[in-house]
C-alpha cells in the first residue's frame, strides 16, 4: 500500500461533520475566548471613546480570524475526501503501469512486464477497479495475447481486453507496449492472464504451434513426420528438443499424456504429431510410437 492509498483510507474513516457539530464547535470556541482572563490593565490613562472603539474592532477582527483559520483547517482535512467521492479518477501511474481513461475505456500501459504483480493491482485499485493482472512468459507470437480470463459479479456491459499498442507492433522494440483495456464502470472482479516476453531460459506457459511465422520452426511442418525427419530440421536450426509422449485415443480423436509414460526412449521411427515452443532456442515434440489415421492433437 503506497502513501496515497493510505492517506485515502484514513480520510475515508473520518466522518464529515454535520452543520450542527460545526456550529457547536464555533460556540465552544467563542465561549472559551470570552472566558479567557483579560490581561492586567496598564497604568495608562483611560482610553478615549474612539480608542476604545478601535480596540473592540481589533478584538473582533482577531476573533473572526481565528474562526476562519479553524474552518480552513477543517476544509484542508475534509476537502480532498469530498472531491474524491464526487469525481472519478481519470489517470494513475506507478513504476509498473500507467492507466488513463480514454472515452469509455480505461487503458493500462505496462511499463515493466516483470514487476511485482501487486503493483498492477495497486494501479487498478487506485482507479476503483477490482482487477488482477497475471503476466506469464509467452513464445514470440503469443506476447500480448490473453491466455485466459476470469470474471465474478460482472454484467454484460463489462469488458476486459489486452494486446499490443500499437496493434501488430514487435514486442521489445521501442514504442511497442503491452496494454490492458477495461470498460468504464466495470462492476465486478476480474483476473487477466496475459503473455509477456520470457526471460532467457524461462519456459513458455502458452500453447502455440512452433511452425507458425515468428516461431522457431517457421516454414517447416512437422506434423505426421518421423522423429528422425524432424530432428534433422531442428539440428539445422540449432534447436534443443524435448519430448512429450502421448497416447492417441482410438481413431485419433484426442490423446492422453501421463507423467509415468515419459521415461521411454523415443526412437527415430516414432511419429511427431505437433511441435510447440518450449523456451527460447528449444521446442517440445508431441510423439507416439505408432502412427494413427488422424492427428490426435489437431484432429485432422
N, C-alpha and C positions, 0 to 999 in steps of 0.2 A: 504494500500500500504506500503510495507516494504522499508527499506533504499536502498536495491539493486535495487528494481524495480524503485524507484525514481531516483537513480543515472543513471540507464539505460535510463530513459525517458529524463533526462537532457542532457545526451551525444547525444541522437538521435536528439536533437534540435540544436546541434552545427554543422553547415555545415563544412565539411572538406575543408581546404584551398586549393586553386589551387596552382600550381607551380609558376604562375605569382605573386600571392599575397605574397608567401613566399619570392620570390626574391625582391619584392618591400619593404617588411619589413626589409630584410637584408640591402638594400641600405639606407633606412631611418636610421637604426642603425649606419651604417658606417658614414653617413653624420653628425649625431648628435655627434658621438665621435670625428670626425675631427673638428667640430665647437666648441668643448668644450675648454674653455680658458686653456692655459698651465700654470702650476704653476710658480710662480715668481722664477727667477734663483737665486741660492745661490751665495755668493761672493767667490766661489772657482775658482781655475784656470780652463781655458778652457780644456775640455776633450781631450784626445789623440784620434786620429782616431780610434784606436782599441776599446777604451772605448765607443766612440760614437756609433760604430757599435753594441756593446753589448747592449747598451740601446735601439737602434732601434729594435733589435731582441726581447728584453724583451717586448717592447710595442706591437710588432706584436703578441707575444705569448698571452698577456693579451686579445688582440682583438679577436683572434681565440678562446680563452677560453670562452669569453662572448657569441660569436656566437654559440658555441657548447652548452652552457648552455641554450640559448634561444631555440635551436632546440630540445633539450631533454625535455624542459618544454612543448613544443607543442606536442611532441610524448607522453608524460605522459597523456595528456588530450585526445588525439585522438586515441591512440593505442588500449585500450580495446574496444571501439566502433567499430573500424575497424575489430578487431578479432571476435567480436560478429556477424558481418554481414557475415563474410566469413565462419563461422563454426556453426553447430547446437549444442545446449547444450545437454549433454547426461545424466545428473543427477541433481536432485534438492531435497532439504529436508527442511521441516519446522516442527513445533510442531505437526501438524496433519497428515502429509503424506510424504512418500519418493517416488520419481519417478526415475526410471533408464531405459535407453534404452537397451533392450536385443535383439540383432539382428535387426529385422524389427518391433519390438513391444515395445511400452512404457508400463512398468509395474509399477503401482502405488500401494504401500502397505500402507494401512490405519493404522496409529499408534493410533489415537484417534477417535473412531467412534462417539463420542459425541461432537466433536469440532464444532466451528462456520463454517458453510458451505463456508464462504468467504475464509477460509484458503485452502480448497481444490481447489477452483477456482484460488487462487493465485499460487499454485504449478503448476497447469496445464498451466497457462498463462506463467510462467517462462520457460516452455518448448515449448512455441509457440503454445499451444493448446487452442482452444476456447471451453472448456468443463465445464459443471456444474455438480456437484455430489450432489445428494439429498438423504441422508440416512434416512430411515424410520424404525420405530420399527416393528420387524417381529417375528412370532412364531418360535420355535426352528428349525423346518425343513426348514424354508424359509430364515434364516440368510445367507447372502452371495449370495442370488438369486436376479436377476433383476426383479423388479416389472414391469417396462416398460421403453422404450427408446424414445427419441425424436431426430430428425435429421433435419438439414436445410443446403442446399448448399453442400451436400456431393456427393461423387462419388461411383461407385460400388466397388472401392478398399478400401474405408474407412470402418474400422471395430471397433466396441466397444464391450467389454465384461466385465464380472465380475464374482467373485466367491470367493472360499476359497483357501488359499495356506498354506500347500499342499492340494490338492484336496481331499475332503472327511474327512478332519480333524474336530474336535469338537470345535465350536466357544467358546471362553472364556478360552480355555486351552493354556498353553504356547506353542509358536511356530505355532499357528493357527491364520492366519490373513485374513482380508477382502482385496481383491485386485480388481483393475480395469485394464483392458488391452485396449490399443488404438493403432491402426496401425500407423507406422511411416508415416509422410506426410499427416496425417488427415487434410482435407482441409476445412471442413465446421464447423458448430456449432453442439454441441451435449449436451443432458441432460440425466443423468442416475439416475433412482430411484432404490436404492439398499437396500436390507434388512439388518438391523443391530440388535444386541441384544437389547431387550427392557429393560428399567429401571423398577424397582419394581413398580407395579401398573399402568404402562403405557399400554394403549390399543394397540393391534396389528393393523397394517394398511394393512395387506395382507389377501388374501383369502386362506384358507387351509382346509384340512379335519382333524378334531380332532381325527379321529380313526386311522390315519396313524402312523407308527412306529416313535417314537420320540415325538409324541404329547400327550396331556393329556388323551385321551380316547383310547390310543393304545390297539389294540386287541379286541375292542368292536365295533360292527357295529350298530349304532343307526337308520339307515335309515329304515323307514317304521314301526318302533315300536311306541307304545303309549308313551305319555309323562310320564305316571306313571312308565313304564318299564325303561326308560332312566334316570329318576330322582333317581330311586333305585340304579343305577350304579354310578351316579355322587356322591351320598352320600357316597358310599363305598370309593371313591377316594378323598373325601374331596374337591370337586369342587363346586364353585359357578356357578349358572346358570342364564342366561338372555335369554329372548325370542325375536324372531323376527317373527311376524305374517305375513304370506304370503297368497296370493290369487292365487291358481293354475289356470292356463289358461284351457279352455275347452280341455278335453282329456289329460291334464297333460303336455302339450307342453309349458313349461315355467311357469313363475309366475310373479306377481307384488307385491309390498310392498308399503304401504302408511303410512307416519308418523301418520296420523289421525286414523289408524286402530290398533295402538299399545296399546290402553288402555283397550282392552277386557281382561277379566280374563281367563287365559288358564287353561283348565280342564285336568284331568288325562287321559281322553279318546281321547284327541287331538292327531294328528299324527305328528311325527318328521320326517322330510324329509332330514335333514342334521344337522351335528354338526360342528361348526367352532371354532377354538381357539379364545378367546376374549381378554384375558390377562393372565398373569401368575396365575394359580390356578382358572381360570374361562373359561367356554365355552358358546357359543351362539347357541341356538337351533332354527332352522327354522321350524315353525309349522303351521299347518292349522287345522281347526275344523273338517273337513271332509276328508275322505280318497278318493283318486282318483286312477285310474287304473295304471297310470305311475308316477314315481317320477318326480315332476315338476322341481326339482333342478338339478338332474343328468341326467334326461331323460331316465331312464331305468325302 
